[in-house]
Amino acid sequence: MTLSEGGARDEVCPPLFLAPMAGVTNTVFRRICRGMGADVLTSEFVSAEGILHRNERTRRYVEFQESERPFGIQLFGADPERLAEATRALKDWVAPDFVDLNFGCPVNKVVCKNGGSSLLRDCPLLGRVAGAVVRAAGALPVTAKIRAGWDERSVNALETARVLESEGIARLAVHGRTRAQGYSGAADWTLIAEVAAAVSIPVIGNGDIRSGADALEKFRASGVAGLMIGRAAMSNPWIFPEIRAAFSGEPFAQPTPAARWALIQRHCAAEMAWRGDEVAAMKAMRSRLMAYTRGMPGGPRLRGRLARVESLSGLEALAASALSGWASAPDQG
Ligand SMILES: Cc1cc2nc3c(=O)[nH]c(=O)nc-3n(C[C@H](O)[C@H](O)[C@H](O)COP(=O)(O)O)c2cc1C
């Protein structure tokens, strides 16, 4: 076990948000993160049209358990009226605790239909979308998630934040990268701090929180009301207790390899129970297995075998051999 140094003494930990991640934050993974201490959970992004058609795929996107509350469903789209209708439909259909609007997705398929981050280039439309959804939601809070701007020449998070606040958005998550950056470069936490200072709604900072020390440093420097964690949680859900330990000043014991493998197996088993199909679940888990084992001893050989695993028993055997490999050669790989 490695112990990381605590950096504070009894500093109050702000609410920790699991970032919405398509193909990752389904009900199974969200509950794992809740068990680890994530305070607020959100679905992956769901299209307004999908909600209105109530197809099977969308049903799985919006499905959640009571233990996930407070839970929000993230919508994307560009048509204010369709998004408003989808919001009304969601209230009757699954009754989430909040609806979140996606104004950050960089994916072409979404952007070319004017959704996601594309709306950052059109503040009047972004405002109409937000206003229509807020009115349709009534007492249900509507939150939003933005990026810094479209590209480095049009960084406009302050402007979009003010528009969203004036339209009744209750809380705003800011990912400190532009759409053009995708996931490259570094998130701009100075900009996140400026947004937090410019509006009176709670601002949640997002981007590059990879450890308890990161969380503490970014929180102290930015004045945000909460922290949102994405990719780090994907490969290491223990990031949530690690952050809490950093705020309380306690040393944090990183999970042992055995604990990591136990979680991986538990995740796969829960995914299988949810999907009702072992092979489909294991295939769906492959990219997750890659994320979980990044940096683990065993290297490319282990990952090559994980990429072909089709059953829980196969995974168990791999885990056992990886663990016995560690016992005899802990520094390998
Ligand atoms: C695989 C993946 C899927 C994502 N899907 C969504 C999404 O559906 N909605 C959204 O608002 N952001 C999405 N994001 C962005 C994350 O929510 C987050 O803003 C981003 O990863 C930066 O945070 P991080 O540095 O903690 O990962 C996605 C990111 C990744 C890596």
Ligand as a Chemical Component Dictionary entry (heavy atoms), coordinates in Angstrom:
data_LIG
# 
_chem_comp.id                   LIG 
_chem_comp.type                 NON-POLYMER 
_chem_comp.pdbx_formal_charge   0 
_chem_comp.three_letter_code    LIG 
# 
loop_
_chem_comp_atom.comp_id 
_chem_comp_atom.atom_id 
_chem_comp_atom.alt_atom_id 
_chem_comp_atom.type_symbol 
_chem_comp_atom.charge 
_chem_comp_atom.model_Cartn_x 
_chem_comp_atom.model_Cartn_y 
_chem_comp_atom.model_Cartn_z 
_chem_comp_atom.pdbx_ordinal 
LIG C1  C1  C 0 -15.706 8.661  -22.620 1  
LIG C2  C2  C 0 -16.250 10.027 -22.290 2  
LIG C3  C3  C 0 -17.588 10.308 -22.508 3  
LIG C4  C4  C 0 -18.104 11.582 -22.202 4  
LIG N1  N1  N 0 -19.448 11.798 -22.368 5  
LIG C5  C5  C 0 -19.984 12.978 -21.933 6  
LIG C6  C6  C 0 -21.401 13.185 -21.924 7  
LIG O1  O1  O 0 -22.196 12.302 -22.290 8  
LIG N2  N2  N 0 -21.855 14.395 -21.481 9  
LIG C7  C7  C 0 -21.007 15.394 -21.057 10 
LIG O2  O2  O 0 -21.460 16.463 -20.663 11 
LIG N3  N3  N 0 -19.667 15.211 -21.055 12 
LIG C8  C8  C 0 -19.156 14.033 -21.452 13 
LIG N4  N4  N 0 -17.800 13.833 -21.351 14 
LIG C9  C9  C 0 -16.944 14.876 -20.760 15 
LIG C10 C10 C 0 -16.798 14.670 -19.232 16 
LIG O3  O3  O 0 -18.046 14.808 -18.596 17 
LIG C11 C11 C 0 -15.803 15.689 -18.639 18 
LIG O4  O4  O 0 -16.297 16.977 -18.898 19 
LIG C12 C12 C 0 -14.401 15.569 -19.222 20 
LIG O5  O5  O 0 -13.983 14.221 -19.290 21 
LIG C13 C13 C 0 -13.382 16.384 -18.408 22 
LIG O6  O6  O 0 -13.317 15.934 -17.080 23 
LIG P1  P1  P 0 -12.108 14.971 -16.565 24 
LIG O7  O7  O 0 -10.825 15.652 -16.871 25 
LIG O8  O8  O 0 -12.365 14.788 -15.106 26 
LIG O9  O9  O 0 -12.243 13.695 -17.339 27 
LIG C14 C14 C 0 -17.256 12.598 -21.699 28 
LIG C15 C15 C 0 -15.902 12.304 -21.503 29 
LIG C16 C16 C 0 -15.390 11.051 -21.776 30 
LIG C17 C17 C 0 -13.933 10.767 -21.537 31 
# 
loop_
_chem_comp_bond.comp_id 
_chem_comp_bond.atom_id_1 
_chem_comp_bond.atom_id_2 
_chem_comp_bond.value_order 
_chem_comp_bond.pdbx_ordinal 
LIG C1  C2  SING 1  
LIG C2  C3  SING 2  
LIG C2  C16 DOUB 3  
LIG C3  C4  DOUB 4  
LIG C4  N1  SING 5  
LIG C4  C14 SING 6  
LIG N1  C5  DOUB 7  
LIG C5  C6  SING 8  
LIG C5  C8  SING 9  
LIG C6  O1  DOUB 10 
LIG C6  N2  SING 11 
LIG N2  C7  SING 12 
LIG C7  O2  DOUB 13 
LIG C7  N3  SING 14 
LIG N3  C8  DOUB 15 
LIG C8  N4  SING 16 
LIG N4  C9  SING 17 
LIG N4  C14 SING 18 
LIG C9  C10 SING 19 
LIG C10 O3  SING 20 
LIG C10 C11 SING 21 
LIG C11 O4  SING 22 
LIG C11 C12 SING 23 
LIG C12 O5  SING 24 
LIG C12 C13 SING 25 
LIG C13 O6  SING 26 
LIG O6  P1  SING 27 
LIG P1  O7  DOUB 28 
LIG P1  O8  SING 29 
LIG P1  O9  SING 30 
LIG C14 C15 DOUB 31 
LIG C15 C16 SING 32 
LIG C16 C17 SING 33 
# 
